[in-house]
Amino acid sequence: MHKMLAMCGLDCGVCPARIAHKTDDQALRVKTAAEWSKQFKVELAPEAINCVGCLMLNGVHIGHCSECEIRKCGLAHRVKNCALCEDYPCETIGNFTANVSPAKANLEEVRLG
């Protein structure tokens, strides 16, 4: 299965915000807004659940992704994800992946690949 990795190693291909945007699935937006509002202790409206994916320069990006320092750094280094950066693992991505094991596993897979 091909993954659509974000700069940080998360798989945009399985992200509900990207899927809802791509398929125009309002029920998924409503469900995801409720789940993420509770999980992240922030109020998200269903209209906010839209994203074209981290690596796309144009289009809507979900909440934090549009201002993400990891994304900005990777774009500045002109890499498709942090695993392909000569500075990997830097402190920024290391702090993130220490708490997000699926992202770390995806980046390590790319490094070994």
C-alpha positions, 0 to 999 in steps of 0.5 A: 500500500502506497502512503502519502506522507506528510513532512513529519511522517504522518500518512495524509492518505488516511487523514479524515480531513483529506479524505473528506475534502477529496470525496466531499463527505460531509458526514465524515467532516461532522464525525471528525470535527466532533472527535478532534474537538474532544481529543485536542480540546479545541472547538472545530467546526465541520467546515474546518475539516478539509485538507489537500495534504501537507506537500501540496503548496496550494489549496486548503490545509487543516488547522495546524498544518498550514502553520506547522514548523516541521512543514515549513522547514521541510519545504525550505529544505526542499525535501518530500519528508523529514527522512530525506533531509540531511539534518534528520533527525533534528531536534524538531522532528525528534520531539514530534516523533517521540510522541507520534510513533506511527510518524516515526515508523514511516520516516524510518521506513523511508530512511531504510528504503 
